[in-house]
């Protein structure tokens, strides 16, 4: 009898193992393909590949939380009530964040030896907050909003630390702008994959995307500690200062900041601030506008989907273009994309319609990606290494604040497309007036520091 069972069980076990190998094969092939892409050109040896994978996990978790919040705050109620809920969301989450954001960069700048722990803490905090929000997301109770603020702060803290970490993980054959492009593209691809997953989980119940986010961020907590130990090294680093060298010599400078990094970086920050304001503005303004006035005869959800795809495609295209262009003429590139975005927005205000909405979203995505990568290139080129990490952290904090301000403007405006695009054109024109001339003048003078990337 034992021989018979062995004869019968052996083939069954072999068949089960064979079936398991067949089922696992596509995932193994996909995993090997992802690993080859993220670890190419020395990124695996330097640790950059692991950061790309960590950022992909971060982006996937963020989009799952976004889907859960959007379904509760925005889509589940009529438009008038949705505006009230989003206004409440801004008041309870975004407004405090305006005050918290300036603290994030300097606070994290004081703990350079704990960057892996800081990234892991940001991941773990969002995992726990997602679990807490799952109980309130169905009812939209007030307890949802403080948790959303915590998620936002943790997400931005991760972004600040990530910007400071990238220079530490640069392979010899990859310049910073290309490394940042790889990290960003990894996040965009993960967002595209996680969005339909989140929509599918939402069909099971409004809390299910949050359960998924909890699992994703828990995995991100583990990945954070897999980064190389040199991420926590602060050897040779110092903090950037806010005032000019002459003021420091006279003993008046105390607060840390970015004004010592050179005219190119400062004007690049001004230009990118205007572009980041446009991103926040379009996120909120178009969300409500398209709900009331859908594009091309589509429904509100489909209209938002079309615009989101246009913006995401533009962002991916801009990131890819930045990687190809590398660091050639970053001042001119920032001036160009800001001017083109202003021109597009002016045309959209004059000829507002479904087509121009899609065009503005795509151009904004391209411009934000190219502008940010060019700013990274300027910091890498012009900022001395001992303060470069600090400059990355502080610039990211300033840009996040600009996004919040743009979003607040978008929620306060009446739902009139021409008026909205006119307001967007106005703050972009302010960005052009304050930044473009200085960028072009700096490009003609040349960089104050030797090119390092």
C-alpha positions in Angstrom: 0.0 0.0 0.0 2.8 2.4 0.8 4.4 1.7 -2.5 1.1 2.4 -4.3 0.7 5.7 -2.4 4.3 6.7 -3.3 3.7 5.9 -6.9 0.5 7.9 -6.9 1.7 10.8 -4.8 5.0 11.2 -6.6 3.6 12.1 -10.0 0.9 14.3 -8.3 3.6 16.2 -6.4 5.7 16.6 -9.5 2.6 17.9 -11.4 1.8 20.4 -8.7 5.4 21.6 -8.6 5.4 21.9 -12.4 2.2 23.8 -12.4 3.6 26.1 -9.7 6.7 26.8 -11.7 4.5 27.6 -14.8 2.4 30.0 -12.8 5.4 31.7 -11.2 7.3 32.0 -14.4 5.7 35.3 -15.7 6.3 36.9 -12.4 9.9 35.8 -12.3 10.5 37.0 -15.8 8.9 40.4 -15.0 10.9 40.7 -11.8 14.1 39.9 -13.6 13.2 42.5 -16.3 12.5 45.2 -13.7 15.7 44.4 -11.9 17.8 44.6 -15.1 16.2 48.0 -15.9 16.7 49.5 -12.5 20.2 48.1 -11.9 21.6 49.0 -15.4 24.8 51.2 -15.9 26.1 50.7 -12.4 22.9 51.5 -10.6 22.8 48.1 -8.9 26.3 48.4 -7.5 25.8 52.0 -6.2 22.4 51.3 -4.6 20.5 53.6 -7.0 18.5 50.6 -8.3 17.2 49.9 -4.8 16.1 53.6 -4.5 14.3 53.4 -7.8 12.4 50.3 -6.6 11.6 52.0 -3.2 10.3 55.1 -5.0 8.1 52.9 -7.2 6.6 51.3 -4.1 6.1 54.8 -2.6 4.3 56.0 -5.7 2.0 52.9 -5.8 1.0 53.4 -2.1 0.3 57.1 -2.6 -2.0 56.5 -5.6 -3.9 53.8 -3.7 -4.6 56.3 -0.9 -5.5 59.0 -3.4 -8.1 56.7 -5.0 -9.6 56.0 -1.6 -9.8 59.7 -0.6 -11.1 60.8 -4.0 -13.9 58.2 -3.9 -14.9 59.5 -0.4 -14.2 63.3 -0.6 -15.0 63.9 -4.3 -17.0 61.3 -6.2 -19.4 60.0 -3.6 -21.4 63.3 -3.2 -23.0 66.0 -5.5 -20.7 68.7 -6.8 -21.7 71.4 -4.3 -21.2 69.1 -1.3 -17.9 67.9 -2.9 -16.6 71.5 -3.0 -17.4 71.8 0.7 -15.7 68.5 1.5 -12.6 69.4 -0.5 -12.5 72.9 1.1 -12.6 71.1 4.5 -9.9 68.8 3.3 -7.8 71.8 2.3 -8.5 73.5 5.6 -7.6 70.5 7.8 -4.8 69.1 5.7 -3.3 71.5 3.2 -3.4 74.7 5.4 -1.5 73.1 8.3 0.9 71.6 5.8 1.8 75.1 4.5 3.2 75.8 8.0 4.7 72.3 8.5 6.4 72.1 5.1 9.1 74.7 6.0 10.0 72.7 9.1 10.4 69.4 7.3 13.5 70.2 5.3 15.5 71.8 8.2 14.4 69.1 10.6 15.5 66.3 8.3 18.6 68.2 7.5 19.6 67.9 11.2 19.5 64.0 11.1 21.6 63.1 8.1 22.8 59.9 9.8 19.3 58.6 10.0 18.0 58.9 6.4 17.1 55.3 6.0 15.3 55.4 9.3 13.5 58.6 8.2 12.3 57.0 5.0 11.3 53.8 6.8 9.4 55.9 9.3 7.6 57.8 6.6 6.6 54.5 5.0 5.5 52.9 8.3 3.5 56.0 9.3 1.5 55.9 6.1 0.9 52.1 6.5 -0.6 52.7 10.0 -2.5 55.8 8.9 -4.0 53.9 5.9 -5.2 51.3 8.3 -6.7 54.0 10.6 -8.4 55.7 7.6 -10.0 52.5 6.4 -12.6 52.7 9.2 -13.6 56.3 8.3 -13.4 56.3 4.6 -16.9 54.8 4.0 -18.6 57.5 6.1 -16.3 60.4 5.4 -16.1 61.3 9.0 -14.0 64.2 10.3 -11.4 61.8 11.7 -10.4 61.1 8.1 -8.9 64.5 7.6 -6.2 64.6 10.4 -5.1 61.2 9.2 -4.9 62.5 5.6 -2.8 65.4 6.9 -0.5 62.8 8.5 -0.2 60.9 5.2 0.6 64.2 3.3 3.3 65.2 5.8 4.8 61.7 5.7 4.7 61.6 1.9 6.5 65.0 1.6 9.0 64.1 4.2 9.9 61.0 2.2 10.2 63.2 -0.9 12.6 65.6 0.8 14.8 62.7 2.1 14.7 61.0 -1.3 16.0 64.2 -3.0 18.8 64.3 -0.5 19.7 60.6 -0.9 20.0 60.5 -4.7 23.4 62.3 -4.9 24.8 59.8 -2.4 23.9 56.9 -4.8 25.1 58.2 -8.1 27.0 55.6 -10.2 30.1 56.9 -11.9 28.5 56.7 -15.4 25.2 58.4 -14.6 24.8 62.2 -14.1 22.3 63.4 -11.4 19.7 64.6 -13.9 19.6 61.1 -15.5 19.5 59.4 -12.1 16.5 61.6 -11.1 14.8 60.8 -14.4 15.2 57.1 -13.7 13.7 57.5 -10.2 10.8 59.6 -11.5 10.1 57.2 -14.4 10.0 54.3 -11.9 7.4 56.2 -9.9 5.3 57.0 -12.9 5.3 53.5 -14.1 4.3 52.2 -10.7 1.5 54.8 -10.6 0.2 53.6 -13.9 0.1 50.0 -12.7 -1.3 50.8 -9.3 -4.2 53.0 -10.5 -6.2 50.2 -12.1 -5.4 48.0 -9.2 -6.8 50.6 -6.8 -9.9 51.0 -9.0 -10.4 47.2 -8.8 -10.0 47.2 -5.1 -12.5 50.0 -4.7 -15.1 47.8 -6.3 -14.8 45.5 -3.3 -15.4 48.4 -0.9 -14.1 51.9 -0.2 -11.7 50.6 2.4 -10.0 48.1 0.2 -7.6 50.5 -1.5 -6.4 51.5 1.9 -5.8 47.9 2.9 -3.7 47.6 -0.2 -1.8 50.8 0.6 -1.1 49.5 4.1 0.5 46.4 2.6 2.5 48.4 0.0 3.9 50.8 2.6 4.8 48.0 5.0 6.9 46.5 2.2 8.4 50.0 1.6 9.4 50.1 5.2 11.4 46.9 4.7 12.9 48.2 1.4 14.1 51.5 3.1 16.5 49.6 5.3 17.9 47.7 2.2 19.5 50.9 0.9 23.3 51.0 1.3 24.7 52.4 4.6 26.4 55.3 2.8 22.9 56.9 2.5 23.3 57.7 6.2 26.8 59.2 5.8 27.1 63.0 6.2 30.8 63.1 5.5 31.7 66.5 3.9 28.2 68.0 4.2 27.2 71.4 5.5 24.0 73.3 5.5 23.1 76.0 2.9 22.4 79.5 4.2 19.5 81.8 3.3 21.4 85.1 3.1 24.2 86.4 0.9 27.9 85.9 1.9 28.3 89.6 2.5 25.6 89.5 5.1 27.1 86.5 6.8 30.4 88.3 7.0 28.7 91.2 8.8 27.2 88.8 11.3 23.6 89.3 10.3 22.9 85.8 8.9 21.5 83.1 11.2 18.7 81.2 9.3 19.6 78.4 7.0 18.4 78.5 3.4 19.3 78.7 -0.3 20.5 82.1 -1.3 24.2 81.3 -1.4 23.7 78.7 -4.1 23.9 81.2 -7.0 21.6 83.1 -9.3 20.9 80.2 -11.6 19.6 78.0 -8.9 17.5 80.8 -7.3 15.9 81.8 -10.5 15.4 78.1 -11.4 13.5 77.7 -8.1 11.3 80.7 -8.9 10.4 79.3 -12.3 9.8 75.8 -10.9 7.7 77.3 -8.1 5.4 78.8 -10.7 5.2 75.5 -12.6 4.5 73.6 -9.4 1.7 76.1 -8.5 0.2 75.3 -11.9 0.2 71.6 -11.1 -1.6 72.1 -7.8 -4.0 74.6 -9.4 -4.9 72.2 -12.3 -5.4 69.3 -9.9 -8.2 70.9 -8.0 -9.6 73.4 -10.5 -10.0 70.9 -13.3 -11.3 68.2 -11.0 -14.4 70.4 -10.2 -14.7 72.0 -13.6 -14.8 68.7 -15.5 -17.3 67.3 -13.1 -19.7 70.1 -14.0 -18.6 70.6 -17.6 -17.2 67.3 -18.9 -15.0 67.3 -22.1 -16.1 66.0 -25.5 -19.5 64.6 -24.4 -17.8 62.2 -21.9 -18.9 61.7 -18.3 -17.2 63.4 -15.4 -15.1 60.4 -14.4 -14.1 59.7 -18.0 -13.2 63.4 -18.6 -11.0 63.4 -15.5 -9.4 60.2 -16.7 -8.6 61.7 -20.1 -7.0 64.7 -18.5 -5.1 62.6 -15.9 -3.7 60.4 -18.7 -2.7 63.5 -20.7 -0.9 64.9 -17.7 0.7 61.6 -16.7 1.9 61.0 -20.3 3.3 64.5 -20.5 5.1 64.0 -17.2 6.6 60.7 -18.5 7.6 62.3 -21.8 9.2 65.2 -20.1 11.2 62.9 -17.8 12.4 60.9 -20.8 13.3 64.0 -22.7 15.3 65.3 -19.6 17.2 62.1 -19.5 18.1 62.4 -23.2 19.0 66.1 -23.0 21.0 65.5 -19.8 22.3 68.8 -18.4 22.7 70.8 -21.6 21.7 74.5 -21.0 19.5 74.0 -18.0 18.9 77.7 -17.5 17.7 78.0 -21.1 15.6 74.9 -20.8 13.8 76.2 -17.7 13.2 79.6 -19.3 11.8 77.8 -22.4 9.4 75.5 -20.7 8.1 78.2 -18.4 7.5 80.6 -21.4 5.9 77.8 -23.5 3.6 76.9 -20.6 2.6 80.5 -20.2 1.8 80.8 -23.9 -0.2 77.6 -23.9 -2.2 78.8 -20.9 -2.9 82.2 -22.5 -4.2 80.4 -25.6 -6.3 78.2 -23.4 -7.9 81.2 -21.7 -8.7 82.8 -25.0 -9.9 79.6 -26.8 -11.1 77.5 -23.9 -12.5 74.1 -24.8 -12.1 70.3 -24.4 -9.0 70.2 -26.7 -7.2 73.0 -24.9 -7.9 71.4 -21.5 -6.1 68.3 -22.6 -3.3 70.3 -24.2 -2.7 72.4 -21.1 -2.6 69.2 -18.9 -0.1 67.6 -21.2 2.1 70.7 -21.5 2.0 71.2 -17.7 3.2 67.6 -17.3 6.0 68.0 -19.7 7.1 71.4 -18.4 7.0 70.3 -14.7 9.2 67.3 -15.5 11.7 69.1 -17.7 11.8 72.1 -15.3 12.4 69.9 -12.2 15.1 67.8 -13.9 16.9 71.0 -15.1 16.7 72.5 -11.6 18.3 69.3 -10.3 21.0 69.7 -12.9 21.7 73.3 -11.8 22.0 72.2 -8.2 24.4 69.4 -9.2 26.4 71.8 -11.3 26.5 75.0 -9.3 26.2 74.0 -5.6 29.4 72.8 -3.9 29.2 69.2 -2.7 29.4 70.1 1.0 26.0 71.9 0.8 24.4 70.0 -2.1 22.3 67.6 -0.1 21.0 70.4 2.0 20.0 72.4 -1.1 18.1 69.5 -2.5 16.1 69.0 0.7 15.2 72.7 1.0 14.3 73.2 -2.7 11.9 70.2 -2.5 10.2 71.7 0.5 9.7 75.1 -1.2 8.3 73.4 -4.3 5.8 71.4 -2.2 4.6 74.6 -0.6 4.0 76.1 -4.0 1.9 73.1 -5.0 -0.3 73.7 -1.9 -0.7 77.4 -2.7 -1.7 76.5 -6.3 -4.2 74.0 -5.1 -5.8 76.5 -2.7 -6.3 79.0 -5.5 -7.9 76.3 -7.7 -10.5 75.4 -5.0 -11.5 79.0 -4.4 -12.1 80.0 -8.0 -15.6 79.9 -9.7 -16.0 77.1 -12.2 -15.3 79.1 -15.3 -12.7 77.7 -17.6 -11.6 81.0 -19.2 -11.3 82.6 -15.7 -9.3 79.7 -14.3 -6.9 79.7 -17.2 -6.5 83.5 -17.0 -5.6 83.2 -13.3 -3.1 80.4 -14.1 -1.6 82.6 -16.8 -1.3 85.5 -14.3 0.9 83.6 -11.8 2.9 82.0 -14.6 3.5 85.5 -16.0 4.7 86.5 -12.6 7.1 83.6 -12.7 8.3 84.6 -16.2 8.8 88.2 -15.0 10.9 87.2 -12.0 12.9 84.3 -13.3 13.4 84.2 -17.1 15.5 87.3 -17.5 17.8 86.2 -14.6 18.1 82.7 -16.0 19.1 83.9 -19.5 21.6 86.4 -18.0 23.1 83.6 -15.8 23.4 81.4 -18.9 25.3 84.1 -20.7 27.7 84.7 -17.8 28.4 81.0 -17.3 28.2 78.9 -14.1 30.1 80.1 -11.0 31.3 76.5 -10.2 32.9 73.9 -12.4 30.5 71.5 -14.0 30.4 68.2 -12.2 27.7 66.3 -14.1 
